[in-house]
Amino acid sequence: MTNNSRHTLKLIPGAVLGLLLLAPVWIGAGDWTAAGADTAATAPVQSDAAVAEADLQKDVSKGESEAAKEEHKLPQAAVPVLNKMGRLPITNSMVVSWIAAVGLIVFAQIATHRMKRIPTGAQNLWEWLVESLRNFLEGIIGRHLVQRTFWFFATIFIFILVTNWVGLIPGVGTIGWGHRDAHGFKIEEPLFRGGNADLNLTLAMALVFMGCWLVWSLREVGLAGFVKELFAPKGETTGFLKALMVIVFFAAGWIEIISILFRPISLSFRLYGNIFAGENMLETMARLVPGLGWLLPVPFYLLELLVGLVQALVFMLLTAVFTLLMCQHAEGEHAGEHD
């Protein structure tokens, strides 16, 4: 293993910790926004028509809530389980993401505490994982970009994968507070919930990436190169055709800016939607046939193991490709210098 790879083995636990500390800021922002929306919704109504409309909306919301309870659906929003009355409530998704991150950090520290020339056990697994990811990404975005960005891509892949798989451990979603009804004990506030089944966490990771992407892009191509990459015409043209290409690429640059602004949304909703849908599927299978709730979800657990791996890989690959699209010319120049 190279010196860079060994340095990365030590760096990933710190990157996980940094991601763990940054994500709750955005999770808290989502909670504060929701709290503000609730406050605004309870403002006094000034007219009789508005009162009637508000009452109708309450009835509809109540009906939807009762229907959701009957269908045993998981709530779309994470449920606060600690510090419920504080400005930053601790949700069940935050608890699971923290457990996953702490477990990952502890394992990484154990694997890299006493490095051996011939790795065994935890060190062997950790080196194989990091080395495989590095070689895989190097074939996609090149050696130069990997040297600068691999710490993030490896961290995001491993963190998402571990968080997805921790959310499949029996007890996640089935331990918590609730009440007993005709069908048995019903969990209303689960103590644990999949970390990536909360949109706040997936959005936090996407926004952290966009911040890193901006820094990497400016560092590789500079401000002038960044603007040129967005708006400058590509290819060799002359005369009227060149003037036309300037107009076309200038308009396409603004479309590209809109596309860039939507990247955090697409990244976060893709991961959140797949993980949330998987949890709902497992919940449905567990309650589909009374008495067989322990057996029916087993094949779907195996499917969700694969989905968790694929979604972590997709998130990492998309972020890597987004980085390459902006920095590919700089990467080509560095490759030419090495040649």
C-alpha positions as CSV (number, residue, x, y, z in Angstrom):
1,M,0.0,0.0,0.0
2,T,1.3,3.5,-0.9
3,N,2.0,6.3,1.6
4,N,-1.0,8.2,0.2
5,S,-3.3,5.3,0.9
6,R,-2.0,4.8,4.4
7,H,-2.5,8.5,5.0
8,T,-6.1,8.1,3.8
9,L,-6.7,5.3,6.2
10,K,-5.9,7.7,9.0
11,L,-7.8,10.6,7.5
12,I,-11.2,8.9,6.9
13,P,-12.2,8.6,10.6
14,G,-11.6,12.4,11.0
15,A,-13.7,13.1,7.8
16,V,-16.5,11.0,9.2
17,L,-16.4,12.9,12.4
18,G,-16.4,16.2,10.5
19,L,-19.4,15.1,8.4
20,L,-21.1,13.9,11.6
21,L,-20.7,17.4,13.2
22,L,-21.8,19.3,10.1
23,A,-24.9,17.3,9.3
24,P,-26.9,18.1,12.5
25,V,-26.5,21.8,11.7
26,W,-28.7,21.3,8.7
27,I,-30.9,18.8,10.5
28,G,-31.5,21.4,13.1
29,A,-32.2,24.0,10.5
30,G,-34.9,21.8,9.0
31,D,-36.4,21.3,12.5
32,W,-36.4,25.1,13.1
33,T,-38.0,25.7,9.7
34,A,-40.7,23.2,10.5
35,A,-41.3,24.8,13.9
36,G,-41.6,28.2,12.2
37,A,-44.0,26.8,9.7
38,D,-46.1,25.3,12.5
39,T,-46.2,28.7,14.3
40,A,-47.3,30.5,11.1
41,A,-50.0,27.9,10.5
42,T,-51.5,28.6,13.9
43,A,-51.8,32.4,13.4
44,P,-55.2,33.9,14.1
45,V,-57.7,33.8,11.2
46,Q,-59.3,37.1,10.4
47,S,-62.4,36.1,8.4
48,D,-65.2,33.5,8.7
49,A,-64.3,32.0,5.4
50,A,-60.8,31.5,6.5
51,V,-62.0,29.9,9.7
52,A,-64.1,27.5,7.8
53,E,-61.2,26.7,5.5
54,A,-58.9,26.1,8.4
55,D,-61.4,23.8,10.1
56,L,-61.8,21.8,6.8
57,Q,-58.0,21.6,6.5
58,K,-57.8,20.2,10.1
59,D,-60.4,17.6,9.3
60,V,-58.6,16.5,6.2
61,S,-55.3,16.4,8.1
62,K,-56.9,14.4,10.9
63,G,-58.4,12.0,8.4
64,E,-55.0,11.5,6.6
65,S,-53.3,11.0,10.0
66,E,-55.8,8.3,11.0
67,A,-55.5,6.6,7.6
68,A,-51.7,6.6,7.9
69,K,-52.1,5.0,11.4
70,E,-54.4,2.3,10.0
71,E,-51.9,1.5,7.2
72,H,-49.0,1.4,9.7
73,K,-46.9,3.7,7.5
74,L,-43.7,5.2,8.8
75,P,-44.0,9.0,9.3
76,Q,-42.2,11.0,6.6
77,A,-40.5,13.2,9.2
78,A,-38.1,11.9,11.8
79,V,-39.5,11.8,15.4
80,P,-37.8,13.7,18.2
81,V,-36.9,11.3,20.9
82,L,-34.5,13.4,23.1
83,N,-34.5,17.0,24.0
84,K,-37.9,17.3,22.5
85,M,-38.6,20.8,23.9
86,G,-35.2,22.2,23.0
87,R,-34.2,24.3,20.0
88,L,-32.3,21.3,18.5
89,P,-34.4,18.2,19.2
90,I,-32.5,14.9,18.8
91,T,-34.5,12.7,16.4
92,N,-34.4,9.0,16.0
93,S,-32.7,9.3,12.6
94,M,-29.9,11.4,14.3
95,V,-29.5,8.7,16.9
96,V,-28.9,6.0,14.2
97,S,-26.6,8.1,12.2
98,W,-24.5,8.9,15.3
99,I,-24.4,5.2,16.2
100,A,-23.2,4.4,12.6
101,A,-20.6,7.1,12.6
102,V,-19.2,6.3,16.1
103,G,-19.0,2.6,15.2
104,L,-17.2,3.4,12.0
105,I,-14.7,5.7,13.7
106,V,-14.0,3.1,16.4
107,F,-13.5,0.4,13.8
108,A,-11.2,2.6,11.7
109,Q,-9.1,3.5,14.8
110,I,-8.8,-0.1,15.8
111,A,-7.8,-1.1,12.2
112,T,-5.1,1.7,12.0
113,H,-3.9,1.8,15.6
114,R,-0.9,-0.5,15.0
115,M,-0.3,-0.8,11.3
116,K,1.5,-4.0,10.1
117,R,3.5,-4.5,7.0
118,I,1.5,-7.6,6.3
119,P,-2.1,-6.6,7.3
120,T,-4.4,-9.0,9.1
121,G,-7.9,-8.9,10.5
122,A,-9.5,-5.4,10.7
123,Q,-6.5,-3.7,9.1
124,N,-6.7,-6.1,6.2
125,L,-10.4,-5.4,5.7
126,W,-9.9,-1.6,6.0
127,E,-7.0,-1.5,3.6
128,W,-8.8,-3.7,1.1
129,L,-11.9,-1.4,1.2
130,V,-9.9,1.9,0.9
131,E,-7.5,0.5,-1.8
132,S,-10.4,-0.9,-3.9
133,L,-12.3,2.4,-3.7
134,R,-9.2,4.4,-4.6
135,N,-8.4,2.2,-7.7
136,F,-12.1,2.3,-8.7
137,L,-12.3,6.1,-8.6
138,E,-8.9,6.6,-10.1
139,G,-10.1,4.9,-13.2
140,I,-13.1,7.3,-13.4
141,I,-11.7,10.8,-12.4
142,G,-8.0,10.3,-12.7
143,R,-5.1,10.1,-10.3
144,H,-4.7,13.9,-9.8
145,L,-8.3,14.4,-8.7
146,V,-8.3,11.3,-6.6
147,Q,-5.3,12.6,-4.6
148,R,-7.3,15.8,-3.7
149,T,-10.8,14.5,-3.3
150,F,-10.6,10.8,-2.3
151,W,-10.9,11.5,1.4
152,F,-14.4,12.9,0.8
153,F,-15.6,10.2,-1.7
154,A,-14.4,7.3,0.5
155,T,-15.9,8.9,3.6
156,I,-19.3,9.5,2.0
157,F,-19.5,6.0,0.5
158,I,-18.6,4.2,3.7
159,F,-20.7,6.4,5.9
160,I,-23.8,6.0,3.7
161,L,-23.3,2.3,3.4
162,V,-22.9,1.7,7.1
163,T,-25.8,4.0,7.9
164,N,-28.0,2.1,5.4
165,W,-27.1,-1.3,6.9
166,V,-27.4,-0.2,10.5
167,G,-31.0,0.8,9.7
168,L,-31.7,-2.8,8.8
169,I,-30.7,-4.2,12.2
170,P,-33.7,-5.7,14.0
171,G,-35.1,-3.3,16.5
172,V,-34.7,-0.2,14.3
173,G,-38.3,1.1,13.9
174,T,-39.7,-1.6,16.2
175,I,-38.5,-0.3,19.6
176,G,-40.0,2.8,21.0
177,W,-43.2,4.4,22.5
178,G,-46.7,3.5,21.5
179,H,-49.9,1.8,22.6
180,R,-51.7,-1.5,22.4
181,D,-54.6,-2.0,20.1
182,A,-56.6,-4.9,18.6
183,H,-53.7,-5.9,16.4
184,G,-51.1,-5.8,19.1
185,F,-48.6,-3.2,20.3
186,K,-48.2,-0.3,17.8
187,I,-45.1,1.8,17.8
188,E,-45.9,5.5,17.3
189,E,-42.5,7.0,18.2
190,P,-39.7,4.6,17.3
191,L,-36.5,5.1,19.2
192,F,-34.4,4.3,16.1
193,R,-35.1,5.1,12.4
194,G,-32.8,4.8,9.4
195,G,-30.5,7.8,9.2
196,N,-30.9,8.2,5.5
197,A,-34.7,7.8,5.8
198,D,-34.6,11.4,7.0
199,L,-34.4,14.0,4.2
200,N,-32.5,16.4,6.5
201,L,-29.4,14.1,6.6
202,T,-29.3,13.4,2.9
203,L,-29.7,17.1,2.1
204,A,-26.9,17.9,4.6
205,M,-24.5,15.5,2.9
206,A,-25.5,16.9,-0.6
207,L,-24.9,20.5,0.6
208,V,-21.5,19.6,2.1
209,F,-20.5,18.1,-1.2
210,M,-21.6,21.2,-3.1
211,G,-19.4,23.3,-0.8
212,C,-16.5,20.9,-1.5
213,W,-17.2,20.9,-5.2
214,L,-17.0,24.7,-5.4
215,V,-13.7,24.7,-3.5
216,W,-12.2,22.0,-5.7
217,S,-13.4,23.6,-8.9
218,L,-12.0,27.0,-8.1
219,R,-8.8,25.4,-7.0
220,E,-8.4,23.4,-10.2
221,V,-9.5,25.8,-12.9
222,G,-9.6,29.2,-11.0
223,L,-12.4,31.7,-11.2
224,A,-11.8,32.6,-14.8
225,G,-11.7,29.0,-15.8
226,F,-14.9,28.3,-13.8
227,V,-16.8,31.0,-15.7
228,K,-15.2,29.9,-19.0
229,E,-16.3,26.3,-18.4
230,L,-19.9,27.5,-18.0
231,F,-20.2,30.1,-20.7
232,A,-17.3,29.9,-23.2
233,P,-18.0,28.2,-26.6
234,K,-16.3,24.9,-27.1
235,G,-14.5,23.8,-30.2
236,E,-12.9,25.7,-33.1
237,T,-15.2,27.9,-35.1
238,T,-14.8,31.2,-37.1
239,G,-16.9,34.0,-38.5
240,F,-20.7,34.0,-38.1
241,L,-20.7,30.5,-36.6
242,K,-18.4,31.5,-33.8
243,A,-20.7,34.5,-32.9
244,L,-23.7,32.1,-32.9
245,M,-21.8,29.6,-30.7
246,V,-21.1,32.4,-28.2
247,I,-24.8,33.2,-27.9
248,V,-25.7,29.5,-27.7
249,F,-23.2,28.6,-25.1
250,F,-23.9,31.7,-23.0
251,A,-27.6,30.6,-22.9
252,A,-26.6,27.0,-22.1
253,G,-24.4,28.3,-19.3
254,W,-27.4,29.7,-17.4
255,I,-29.2,26.4,-17.9
256,E,-26.1,24.6,-16.5
257,I,-26.2,26.9,-13.4
258,I,-29.8,25.9,-12.8
259,S,-28.8,22.3,-13.2
260,I,-26.0,22.8,-10.6
261,L,-28.4,24.4,-8.2
262,F,-30.7,21.4,-8.4
263,R,-27.9,18.9,-7.8
264,P,-28.3,18.9,-4.0
265,I,-32.0,18.3,-4.4
266,S,-31.6,15.4,-6.8
267,L,-28.9,13.8,-4.7
268,S,-30.8,14.1,-1.4
269,F,-34.2,13.0,-2.7
270,R,-32.7,10.0,-4.6
271,L,-31.1,8.6,-1.5
272,Y,-33.9,9.5,0.9
273,G,-36.6,8.1,-1.4
274,N,-35.0,4.7,-1.9
275,I,-34.2,4.2,1.8
276,F,-37.6,5.5,3.0
277,A,-39.4,3.3,0.5
278,G,-37.4,0.3,1.6
279,E,-38.3,0.8,5.3
280,N,-41.9,1.1,4.4
281,M,-41.7,-2.1,2.4
282,L,-40.2,-4.0,5.3
283,E,-42.9,-2.5,7.6
284,T,-45.6,-3.7,5.2
285,M,-44.2,-7.2,4.8
286,A,-43.9,-7.6,8.6
287,R,-47.6,-6.8,9.0
288,L,-49.0,-8.4,5.9
289,V,-49.8,-11.9,7.3
290,P,-50.3,-12.2,11.1
291,G,-48.0,-14.7,12.6
292,L,-45.5,-14.6,9.7
293,G,-44.1,-11.1,10.4
294,W,-40.7,-12.7,11.3
295,L,-40.4,-14.7,8.0
296,L,-41.9,-12.6,5.2
297,P,-39.4,-9.7,5.4
298,V,-36.3,-11.9,5.2
299,P,-36.0,-11.9,1.4
300,F,-36.6,-8.2,1.4
301,Y,-33.9,-7.7,4.0
302,L,-31.5,-9.3,1.5
303,L,-32.8,-7.0,-1.2
304,E,-32.3,-3.9,1.1
305,L,-28.7,-5.0,1.8
306,L,-28.1,-4.7,-2.0
307,V,-30.1,-1.5,-2.2
308,G,-28.0,0.1,0.6
309,L,-24.8,-0.8,-1.2
310,V,-26.1,0.4,-4.6
311,Q,-27.4,3.8,-3.2
312,A,-24.0,4.4,-1.5
313,L,-22.2,3.7,-4.7
314,V,-24.6,5.9,-6.8
315,F,-24.2,8.8,-4.4
316,M,-20.4,8.5,-4.5
317,L,-20.3,8.1,-8.3
318,L,-22.6,11.1,-9.0
319,T,-20.6,13.4,-6.8
320,A,-17.3,12.1,-8.4
321,V,-18.7,12.7,-11.9
322,F,-20.0,16.2,-11.1
323,T,-16.5,17.0,-9.9
324,L,-14.9,15.6,-13.0
325,L,-17.2,17.5,-15.3
326,M,-15.9,20.8,-14.0
327,C,-12.3,19.8,-13.5
328,Q,-11.7,17.5,-16.5
329,H,-9.7,20.0,-18.5
330,A,-7.4,20.6,-15.5
331,E,-7.1,16.8,-15.1
332,G,-6.1,16.5,-18.7
333,E,-3.4,19.1,-18.3
334,H,-2.0,17.3,-15.3
335,A,-2.1,14.0,-17.2
336,G,-0.2,15.7,-20.0
337,E,2.4,17.0,-17.6
338,H,3.0,13.5,-16.2
339,D,3.4,12.1,-19.6
